[in-house]
Structure formats: structure tokens, C-alpha cells
Amino acid sequence: MQTNKSALVTLISVFFFWGFVAASNDILIPVFKEKLNLEQWQSQLISVAFYLAYTVGSIIYIGISKIYGSDILNKIGYKNGIALGLCISAIGTLLFYPAAQLVSFNLMITGLFIVALGFSLQQTAANPLAIVMGDPSKGSQRLSLAGGVNNIGTTIGPLVVSYAIFGAVSSGNKLDDIGAVKFPYLILGAAFLIVALIFKFSSLPNKIHDEKQEVINDPTAKKSSLHYPQLVLGMIAIFIYVGVEVATASNLPEYMKQYINIETSQAAPYVSLFWASLMIGRWTSSAGAFDVKPTTKQALRFLMPYLAFGVFLLVNAMAKSDLSVFYPYAFVILVMIGADILSKGNPARQLVIFSICGIAALVIGMLTTGLVSVYLFISVGLFCSTLWPCIFTLAIAGLGKYTNQGSSYLIMMIMGGGLISWLQGWLAGDDLLGIKWSYIVGVFCFIYLAFYGWKSSALLKAQGIDLDAQNTPAH
């Protein structure tokens, strides 16, 4: 099957928006904390509202589908579903205007909640579309491409929003009027509407559901996807993975402000590097997908991450950031490359190895000071980079006809990004652990993720599934 390249380009544009907005939240959190005199845990309600919307969106989606007796996307169409999701997100951005005018934190997080509610519908439709748009055997590679576009959004989002709010990245300027927050989101809302129109009239397929799957009747099959232990434990793993990823980044500006005197207006390049680290890790993992000689593939394992690092440096050079402070990070990337080589493409093994690296980064980060500790906290992005596809692969392995149902439950658990970041923000209070030692939350998260990598491997072996004989998709 040939891939419709123009339609695929249209599809993956929404992946950019997801990354752009999610990473930009890490700039909004300290901005509102300072201007509204919020506690750290209160400012983390931004993450709670954003990521909880994914769960609410999934529940609404499942509920409406049950009312209609079939998947709602098969009723309205996949590309129409994405267009509708973009319109819902655009409505959310409109609330930023009155929120800024009234200096209302509640109204602002309501707007973010609605934006993410639209993203939930977009994600439900876009991921399966990316898989079926061409050769099925290369579906994971198309998701890798989409993930790369998502990471471009996460890399430039904090820089663009910081520039729109403060006037210049790393300028040290203070925010005089919180009304400046509304402009980047109003522009983003207009972009949502334009892309919604493009989707409506695009050549993307509207129907991808295989009705034959509905008549499969295997008497030995389980009655629900929730009867598979790898999925249930995987749902907890997704909750925790998204949580540690978001919590580490969203608490970073406050840590830098308290420990190395870097103001919020100067934090964007560091937040950008955290999210760029996910791009670096995913590009590294994608080297295994190329059909080239083994020696060339090994060379790509070293070339791809530094190419992605180069993209980060280029974007920040355009934003006139001081690049010299980021050059030592090139040595941290070597650790991630070594961990990737050791994993040998096995998702369970990679989950264990990367989780151990994440634990080491956080523990050493809490025991050190200065930019060294900042680099170590940022490196969590490297070790989180491929955990989503690892967990997803392990969780839905062997589900058969319940694969789509299991996938929906996994998407629902994205809410961990909000709740765990809120937990760390609460523990970061001066009367509790403080911002530095609050990163112990991430250590416990990685301990569970390492456990899941080990346990799921044993569970799948008992079901006759050999992970070493399968290729791991890198999303």
C-alpha cells in the first residue's frame, strides 16, 4: 500500500500542536506563580487541568460510543473527528482573553482544560490513522515521524511563548502585564481553526475500521482487555511515566530560580532542552528502523542524537540564547546512547535500563549543585524519551481483538502528567521537602517503571510472546 504523503503531512501537523502546548505549560506555571503569588502546588494545577482533560475526554468518548452502540469515530469519520477536536481546542484558547483581562487563574486553567479536551479526541483519531496510511509493516515508523514532529513542537513551544510574553528569550525582562499571556494562545487558536478546515477538505481517510474484527468469536479469549495483567500494570506505568516526565520539567524553573538564580524569563532554553531531550532519545531509537548495513546502523545511533541536539542549538541560536552553557550536555547524551545499545531493541529491557538511568540522574541531581544538577534533571528527558512506545508495546501485546480497547484505557492514564506534577509541587513547599528534594517523587516513579519492565517480560513469556523476536516501535 502506498503512503499518501500529502495526507500524512497534514495528519502529523496536529502532533506538533500537542507538543507545542504541553511544553509551553512549563512557562505558564512560573509566570502565574509569580504574578498571582501562588504556592508551587497551586501553580501545578495548570498541569492537572491539562492532563486530566485527556482522561475526561476518553471517558466522554467511551460513553458516547456506548450510547450509539459503536465507535463514535466510525459515525462521524476520523478526519472529521480531528477537525472537531481542533475546533474544541480553539474554543479553549478564546478563554485566554477574558482570563488575562480579569487576571483569573481559574478561567485560564479552564481554557487549558478545553484545549486538552480537544487534543484527546485528536489523539484518539490521529494515532490509528498514522498506522493505516500506507504499508502496515511501517506503521510504527510513521508514528516515529509523527513523534519527531511532536518533539519539534515541544522544543520551540517554550521559546515562542516566552518570547511572546517577555519580549525576548533569556532577556531577564520582567512581566509587567499578565495580559501578554493571551496573545500567543489567541494566535494558536486561529491556527487550530485553519488546520481544522484543511483537515475537513483533505484527502485523509474517514473510515479505517475493519468490521471483520467485530465478528471474531474466540471461545478461549478473555472477556475484557482489563483481564490481561500486562495491560492493567501498563495503565499504571503510563500514568507514572507521563507523570515523571511532566513533573520533572514543570518544576524545573522553580528549582533553577531557587538554586542557581535563573529567573522565569530566562528559563525557556532549559525547559526547551528538556523537551528536546525527548527528541534526541527518539531520534536515537529510530536509527534501528533504517534498512541499512549493521555498521551504518551503528553509526546512525551516534549521528541521529547529535543531529537532534543540533536542531535544539539552532533553534536557540535563532532565539539569541547563550549556547555555551549547553555544550557540556553533549557528554550526557553519550550515556543515553550506551543505554540504547544495551537494550538491543527489546522494549522490556530498554524500560528497565532507561529507568535505572533515570533513577541515577535524579539521585545524583539531588546530591549535586549548580548547572551539573540542572543537566541531570534535564537528562530525565533523555531517559523518558522511548518509554511511551516501550510501555505501549508491552501493555497491548497479546490483546488480540481487545487491542483498540486497551489502547483507549492507556490514553486515559495520561492524567498522571497532572496529578504527579501536582504531588511534586505540593511536596516542594518549604515546610515539606523543598523543591530540590521533591524530585524524590521521580525516583519512586522510575522504580515502578523498572519493575514493570521486568514483570511484563515474565507475564508475556508465560503467554508465549517472545519480545526479542519483535521489533519495538519508537513513537
N, C-alpha and C positions, 0 to 999 in steps of 0.2 A: 504494500500500500504506500503510495506517495504522500509525503507530507505537504500540505498546503502552507507554504512558507509565509505568505502574507497574512493568512488567518492566524498562524501560530504567533507571529509578531504582535498582532492585535491582542491575542489572548494573554500573552505574558506581560503586556503593559500593566495589567492590574496587579501583578506580583510586585511591580515597582512601587505602586501606591501603598501596599500593605507594609513594605519595609520602610518607606519614607515616613509614614505617620507614626509607626511603632517606635522608631528610633528618635523621632522628634519629641516624643513624650519626655525623654530624658533631659531635654532643655526646658520644657514647660514646668517640670516638677520643681527645680530650684528657683525658677522665676516666680512662680506663685508662692512658694515657701517664703521668699524674701519680701515680696510686695504685700502679702496678706498676713505676714507674721504667723505662719502655720508651723506646727510641730512636724518633724520629719515623717511620722506615721500618717499625719493628715495629708501631707503633700503626696504620699504614695497612693492616696485614693484615686489619683489620676490613672495609675496602672490598674487598680482594682476595677474601676469603671470600664476601662478599655477592654481588659481581658475577660471580665465577667460577661461582657456582651456577647462573646463568642459562644459561651455556654447557653445563655438565654436564647440566642439566635438558633442554636442547634435544637433546643427544646421546642421552640416555636415551629421550626421546620419539621421536626418529627411529629409534633402534634397535628399540624395541618395535613401532613401526608396521611396520617391515620384517619383523620376525618374524611378525607377524599378517597381513602382506600387504596392509594398508590402513591408512589414518589411524586411530590409536587413539581419537581423539575421536569418530569415527563408530561406533566399537564401544560405548563407554561413554556417549556423549552429551555435549554441550557443557556443559549446566548441571551435570551430574554431575561432569564434569571440573573445573569451577571449585570445586564443593563439595569434591572430593577434594584439590585444591590448597590450599584453606583449612585442611583437616584436617592436611595435611602441615606447613603453616606453624605451626599451633597446637602441634604436637609440638616444633617448634624452639623456641618460646617457653618451653616447660616446662624446657628445659635451662638457662635463665637462673637458675632457683632453685639447683640444685647449683653452677652456675658462680659465683654470688655467695657462697654459703656456703663454698665451697672456695677462693675468690679465684683461680679458674682462668681464665686468658685463653684457653687452647686450647679449653676447654669452651664458653666464651661465643661464640667465633667459629664453633664447630661448630653451636651453636644458630642463629646468624645465617645460616649456610650452608643449614641445613634450612628456615628461614623463606623464604629466597630461592628455594630449590628448589621450594617450593610456589607461589611467585609466578610462576616460569617456566611452570608448567602453566596457571596462571590467565591469564597474558598470552596464551598460545597460543590459548586458547579465547575470551577476552573481546573481543579486537580484531575478529576476523571477525564475532562476534555483534553488536557495535555497528553494523557496516556493514550487515548484512542486516535489522536490526529496523526496517523501515519503508521509505520511498521510497529506492531505491538511489542516486539522484542527490544525496541529502542525507546519505549515509553519512559523508562527511568532517566534516560539521557535527556529527554525533553524536559522532564521535571528538574533535572540538574541545571539546564539552561535557564529555566524559569527561576530557580533558586538563586542563580548568579545575578539575574536582573533584580530580584528582591534585595540582594545584598548591595547592589549599586544604590538602591533607594535608601537602605539603612546607613550607607556611608555618607551620602551627601545630604540626607534629611536634616541631621543636627546642624550642619554648616549653613544650609539655606535658611532654616528657621532662625538660627542665631543671628545671621546677617540681617534678616528682615526685622528682628526685634531690636538688636543692639546697634545696627548700622555697620558693623564690621566685625568679622570673626577675630577673636583674640585681641580685641581693641582695648579691653579694660573699661569700656564705657558702661555707665550705669543706666538702668531702665528708669526713665522719668515718668513715662505714661504707660500703664499696662494695656492701654488701647492698641499699642503696637502689635500685640499678640494676634489681633483679629485678621490683619491683612494677609499673612501667608495662608491662612486657612480659608479665607474667602476666595482667594485665587485658586486654591486646591479644589474647592467646591465647584468652581466654574470648569476646572479641568475634568472633574468627575462627570459632569453633565455632557461635556463634549465627547468624552470617551464612551459614555452610555449611548449616544447617538451613533457613534462609529460601530459599536457592538450590534446595535439594533439592525443596521443595514449591512453588516459584514457577511462574509461567506462562511462563518463558523457554523458547524452543525448544531441543530437544535435538539436532535434526538440521538442518544447513544445507547440507550438501554436495550439489553438483549432479553426479550420476552421469554426466550427458551429457559433462562435461568429460573423463572418462576415455576416451571412445571417439574423441576428436578425433585425427585422424591426418594431420598436415600434413607432406608429404614435404620441404618447404623449411625446416621448423623445426629448430632446433638440438637436440642430444640431451640437453642438460642446461642448467639455469639458469646454471651456472658457465661456460658458453661465451659468456655475454654480458658484455663488458668493463665496462659500466656497473654491473653487479651486483658483480663482483669488486672493482673500485675502491670501490664503495659500501660493501662489507663493511669495508674498511679505514677508510673515512670514519666509519661508525657506531662502530667500535672507538675511533677517535681522538676523535670528538665526545663520547661518553659519558665518555671518559677526561678530557678537559679540563674538562668540566662538574663531575665529581665531585672531581677533584684540586684545582681552584680552591677549592671550598667546604670540603673536608675539611682542607686545610692552612691555612685562614683563621684558626681560633682560635689556632694556634701563632704565626702571623705577628703577630696583634694582641697576644698575650702578650709577645712579644719586643720589639716596636717601639713600641707605644702603651700598654703596661701594663694591658691589659684581661684580667682573669683568665678562666679557663674558665667559671666560674659566671656571668659577665656576657656571654658571647659569644653566647648564644642569639638575641637580637634581630638581631644582624648576620648570623648564619647564616640566620635566618628571612628577612631581606631578600634575601639571595642567591637563595633558592628562590622568594620572592615575585616576584623579577625575571623568572623564567621565566613566571609567571602574567601579569605586566604585558605582556611581549612577546607571549604567545599571545593575550591578550585584544585587543591592538592588531591583530594579524594577522586575528583573527576578524571585525573590522569589515567586511572585504571580502566576507564571506559573507552579509551582510544584503541583502535585496532592497528597497533604498530608493533615493531620488534620489542622484545623484552628490554634490551639495552636502552632503546629510545623511550620506552615507558618509564624506566627508572630515572632517566634524565628529566622527563616531564614532571616527575614527583618533586624535583628540586626547582624546576623552572616555573611551574604554574603558581606556587605560593608567592614567589618573589615578583612575578608579573602582577599578581593581585595587590601585593604590597606597593608596587609601583603605581597602580591606579589610585590607591589611597594618597600616596605622596603627591601625585599630580593634581588631584582634586584639592588638596590642602595648599599646594603651591599657588593654584589659581585663587584660593581664598586668602592668600598672603599670610599664611600661618608660618611660624618658625619651625622648619622641618628638622633642624639639627637635634632636637630633643627626642625625635622618634627613631633615629638611625640605629641605636643600640637594640631596638626591638627585633632587628633582623636576626640576632642571635637566639632570641626566644623562639622564633619561627622554626629554627633547626630542631628544637625539641619536639615540636608537633610533627615535623616530617619524619623523625625517627619513630615516633609512636604510630604513625600511619603505616610505615613499612612493617613494623612488628605485628600489626593487626592482620596482615595478609588477606584483606578483603572480607574477613569473617565478621559479621555485624555484632555478634555476642562478644567476641574477643576485643573488637575495637571499642565497644561500650565499656568494658572493664578497664582497658588500658587508658583510654581518654579520661575516664572518671578518676582513676588514680592520679593522673597528671593534674586534673582539676583540684583534687584534694591538696596535692603538694603545692600548687600555685597559691591557693588561698591561705594555707597554713604558713608558708614562708612569707607571704604578703603581710600577714598579721604580725609576724615577728620582725619584720624589717621596717625601714622608714624611707622617706623621700621618694624620688622617681622610681627607685627599684620596686617599692611596694605597689606603686601605680601600674608599672609594667606587668607585675604579677597578677594583679586584679584584672587588668585588661586581657591578659592571656587566657582567662577563663573563656573568652570568646572563641579562641582557637580550639579549646578542648570541648566546647559545646557545639562546634560547627557541624559535625556529622552525626550528632546524637539523635536528631529527629528521624532521619532515614533508618538508623540502626534500630531504634525503638519501634518505629512503624513496621519495619520488616519483620522483626521478631514477634510483634503483637498480633499481626494478621496472618502469619504463617500457619498453614493448615486449616484456616477457617472455611475454605471452600465457598459455598453459596452464601455464607454469612460475612464474606469479606467486606461488602459495602456497609452492612450494618455495623460491623466492628470499626470501620473507618470513621463512621459518624460519632461513635462513642469516644474515639480518640480525639477528634476535633473538639468535642465538648470539653475535654480536660485542659484546653488551652487557658482556662481561667486561672490555673496555677500561676501564670505570669503576674496576675494582680494580687492574689492572696499571699503568696510567699514574699513578694516585694513589700507588701504592707507589713507582714510579720517582721521582716528585717528592719523596716523603717521604725517600727514600734520598739524593737529591741535596741535600736540605735540611740534612743533617748539617753541623755546624760545621767539620768537616775537609774538606768539599767546597764546595758553593756557598753554603750557608746558606739559611735559609727564604725570605728576600726574593728572592734571585736564582734560586731554584729555579723561580720562575714562568716562566723562560725555556722550560720544557717546554711550557707552554701556547702560547707564541708559535709554536714549531715545529708544534704541532698545528693551529693556525689556518692556518698557511702551507699545509699539505696540504689542508685543507678548502677553501681558496680555489682551489687547483689543481684539486680535484675538481669544483667548481662550473664552472670554465672547461672542463675536459676532457670532462665528461659532456655538456655542452651540444653540443660538437662531435661527440661519438660519436652522440648521439641525432639530430642533424641529418643525419648520414650515413645513419641508418636511416629517415629520412623523418618524424621526430617533431618537431613544432613546439611548443615549450614555451609560447610566447606565446599559443597558441590554446587552452591548457588552464588550468583553474583549479587552484590549489595548495591541497591540504587543510592545515589548521592543526591539528595534534594537540595 
